[in-house]
Amino acid sequence: MLEDGRRTIQRGRGGVTMICNQLVLWSALSIALGLEIRGDIIRGTPCIKRHHQLFCPTAGNKYPLDDIELFIDENKALIRRMYGEFETSTEYGPPGQEVYESDRAKRRADGSGARGGVSGASYDARERRQAFPGNTTADDGKVDACQSKVEIVTPYWAANSAGKIRAIVNTQHFEQAIHQEVCSKVQTNRCNADCGCEQKYKWHRLLAYDPDNDCKGIFMDWFLFPSCCVCRCNPLGSSNNNQRSQQQSTNTRHRGS
């Protein structure tokens, strides 16, 4: 009886030892792969790849902060000049075309243009405020047709105009923030029927760093960010044409029956 008890204890210890060994192995593997878990965020891979976003609002453990700060320290005059260009620039320029969500959807389907999608809930804004009730402007009291959320975001990773992921320079002394408005609803009381609220995007020129090519250092590149929410309508007569075609198809089915 005593011997059976000893065997049971040894088996129990063996099971605990096996579990501990598995935990140690999993922890070592997690560190090696850069899969440190914090809440529901798995760090290691830029969130652009994981969530198909336009940019990442957090740095993650792959952000090349040391390399960026070293390059800044060795090229202070150049960086100050480039950073001054960023501060005094008009923000918008080439590629220069206005981009809408429907355009981005077509490009994604064709496999061309800047990649990634937008999800307002995934943005972790450094400063966030709700627009005036009903998006009322403070100047003349007029109300926007579409509701939007105004945010100031600090991107750390973003996809450039060629769809390549780059690290955005954001350090203690060199900060780059983007003002954006994200659509809150697809339709409102003022924008409905043949019209709908659509996200509009603009290209911003930012200081960037390629972690896969240290020789390039810090450079200027173009990145797409949400700009504002606009009410867009179908061309005049298109709804009537659609109704006529639907009526004709209905009449044809009735005749056939």
C-alpha positions in Angstrom: 0.0 0.0 0.0 2.8 2.4 0.9 4.7 1.4 -2.3 1.6 2.3 -4.4 1.4 5.7 -2.7 5.0 6.4 -3.5 4.4 5.5 -7.2 1.4 7.8 -7.3 3.4 10.7 -5.9 6.2 10.0 -8.4 3.8 10.0 -11.2 2.2 13.3 -10.0 5.6 14.9 -9.7 6.4 13.6 -13.2 3.3 15.2 -14.6 4.1 18.5 -12.9 7.6 18.4 -14.2 6.4 17.7 -17.7 4.0 20.7 -17.5 6.7 23.0 -16.2 9.0 21.8 -19.0 6.3 22.6 -21.6 5.8 26.0 -20.2 9.5 26.8 -20.2 9.7 25.5 -23.8 6.7 27.6 -24.9 8.1 30.7 -23.2 11.5 30.3 -24.9 9.8 29.7 -28.2 7.6 32.8 -27.8 10.6 35.0 -27.0 12.5 33.5 -30.0 9.6 34.2 -32.4 8.8 37.6 -30.9 5.3 36.5 -30.0 4.9 38.3 -26.7 1.3 38.4 -25.8 -0.2 41.4 -24.0 -4.0 41.3 -23.7 -5.4 40.6 -27.1 -2.3 42.1 -28.9 0.3 39.8 -30.3 3.4 41.9 -30.9 6.2 41.1 -33.3 4.7 41.6 -36.7 3.6 45.1 -37.8 -0.2 45.3 -37.4 -0.4 46.3 -41.1 0.3 42.7 -42.0 -1.8 41.2 -39.2 -4.9 43.4 -39.5 -4.6 44.8 -43.0 -4.5 48.4 -41.8 -3.1 51.4 -43.5 -0.8 52.2 -40.5 0.1 51.0 -37.0 -0.6 53.4 -34.1 1.8 51.5 -31.8 5.5 50.7 -32.3 5.6 47.1 -31.3 8.8 45.3 -30.5 10.1 45.3 -34.1 10.2 49.1 -34.4 13.8 50.1 -35.2 14.0 52.9 -32.6 17.7 52.4 -31.9 18.7 52.5 -35.6 16.6 55.6 -36.2 18.0 57.5 -33.2 21.5 56.5 -34.2 21.0 57.8 -37.7 19.5 61.0 -36.4 22.5 61.5 -34.0 25.0 61.0 -36.8 23.1 63.2 -39.3 21.6 66.0 -37.1 21.8 68.8 -39.7 20.3 66.7 -42.4 17.4 65.5 -40.2 16.7 69.0 -38.9 16.4 70.2 -42.5 14.2 67.3 -43.6 12.0 67.6 -40.5 11.7 71.4 -41.2 10.4 70.5 -44.7 7.8 68.2 -43.1 6.6 70.9 -40.7 6.3 73.6 -43.4 5.0 71.3 -46.1 1.4 71.4 -47.3 1.0 67.8 -46.3 -0.5 66.9 -49.6 1.2 66.4 -52.9 2.1 63.6 -55.4 0.7 61.0 -55.8 -1.7 63.8 -55.4 -5.0 62.2 -56.5 -7.9 62.2 -54.1 -8.7 58.6 -53.1 -12.1 57.3 -51.9 -13.0 54.0 -50.2 -14.6 52.8 -53.4 -11.4 53.5 -55.3 -9.4 51.6 -52.8 -11.8 48.6 -53.0 -11.3 48.5 -56.7 -7.5 48.6 -56.4 -7.5 45.9 -53.8 -9.6 43.7 -56.1 -7.2 44.4 -59.0 -4.2 43.9 -56.8 -2.8 47.4 -57.5 -2.2 50.5 -55.5 -1.5 50.9 -51.8 -2.6 47.9 -49.8 -4.5 47.6 -46.5 -7.9 48.5 -45.1 -9.2 50.9 -42.6 -10.9 50.1 -39.3 -11.7 53.1 -37.2 -12.1 50.9 -34.1 -8.4 49.8 -34.4 -7.0 53.3 -34.2 -5.3 54.1 -30.9 -5.3 57.9 -31.2 -2.8 59.9 -29.1 -5.5 62.6 -28.8 -9.1 61.8 -29.6 -12.1 64.0 -29.4 -15.6 63.7 -30.7 -16.7 66.3 -33.2 -19.4 68.9 -32.4 -22.8 67.4 -32.0 -24.1 66.6 -35.5 -20.6 67.8 -36.8 -21.7 71.4 -36.5 -19.0 73.9 -37.5 -18.1 76.6 -35.0 -18.1 79.3 -37.7 -21.6 79.5 -39.2 -23.5 76.8 -37.3 -23.9 74.6 -40.4 -24.1 70.9 -40.1 -22.1 68.3 -42.1 -24.1 65.8 -44.0 -22.0 63.0 -42.7 -20.9 62.2 -39.2 -17.2 61.6 -38.5 -14.7 61.1 -35.7 -11.8 63.6 -35.5 -8.5 62.0 -34.4 -4.8 63.0 -34.1 -2.8 59.8 -34.7 0.9 59.1 -34.4 1.8 56.3 -36.9 4.8 54.0 -36.4 4.4 51.7 -39.4 2.6 52.5 -42.7 2.4 51.2 -46.2 3.8 53.7 -48.8 2.4 54.4 -52.3 4.1 51.3 -53.6 2.5 49.1 -50.9 5.9 48.6 -49.1 5.8 48.7 -45.3 8.1 51.4 -43.8 8.8 52.5 -40.2 7.6 56.1 -39.7 10.1 58.3 -37.8 8.5 59.0 -34.4 10.9 59.7 -31.5 10.9 61.9 -28.5 12.4 64.9 -30.4 11.0 64.2 -33.9 7.3 63.5 -33.8 5.0 63.2 -36.8 1.3 63.3 -36.2 -1.6 63.1 -38.6 -5.0 64.8 -38.3 -7.8 62.7 -39.8 -11.5 62.3 -39.8 -13.0 58.8 -40.0 -16.6 58.2 -41.1 -18.9 57.1 -38.2 -21.9 56.0 -40.3 -22.5 54.9 -43.9 -25.7 57.0 -44.1 -27.4 59.8 -42.2 -30.7 61.7 -42.3 -29.1 64.2 -44.6 -27.1 61.7 -46.7 -29.3 58.8 -47.7 -31.2 57.2 -50.6 -29.0 57.5 -53.7 -26.3 59.1 -51.5 -23.9 57.7 -48.9 -21.1 58.7 -46.6 -17.8 57.6 -48.0 -14.3 57.8 -46.5 -11.9 60.1 -48.3 -8.1 59.7 -48.2 -5.1 62.0 -48.7 -1.4 61.3 -49.3 1.0 62.6 -46.6 4.8 63.0 -47.0 6.6 61.7 -43.9 10.0 60.9 -42.7 10.4 57.1 -43.0 13.0 54.3 -42.4 13.4 51.0 -44.1 14.4 48.4 -41.5 15.4 46.0 -44.3 17.9 48.4 -45.8 20.0 50.4 -43.3 22.0 52.0 -46.1 19.0 54.1 -47.1 18.9 55.8 -43.7 16.0 58.2 -43.2 14.1 59.4 -46.3 10.9 61.1 -47.3 8.0 58.9 -48.6 4.3 59.1 -49.4 1.7 57.4 -47.2 -2.1 57.3 -47.4 -4.3 58.3 -44.4 -8.0 59.0 -43.9 -8.8 62.6 -44.6 -12.5 63.3 -44.2 -15.9 61.9 -44.6 -17.9 63.1 -47.6 -21.4 62.5 -48.9 -21.3 61.1 -52.4 -24.3 60.5 -54.7 -25.0 58.4 -57.7 -25.2 60.4 -61.0 -28.5 62.0 -61.8 -30.8 59.6 -63.7 -29.0 56.5 -62.7 -31.6 55.6 -60.1 -34.4 56.1 -62.7 -32.5 53.9 -65.1 -32.1 51.2 -62.5 -35.8 51.3 -61.7 -36.7 51.0 -65.4 -34.4 48.0 -65.9 -35.8 46.3 -62.8 -39.4 47.0 -64.0 -38.6 45.6 -67.5 -37.0 42.5 -66.0 -40.1 42.0 -63.8 -42.5 42.4 -66.8 -40.5 40.0 -68.8 -40.7 37.4 -66.0 -44.5 37.9 -65.8 -44.9 37.4 -69.5 -42.9 34.3 -69.5 -45.0 32.8 -66.7 
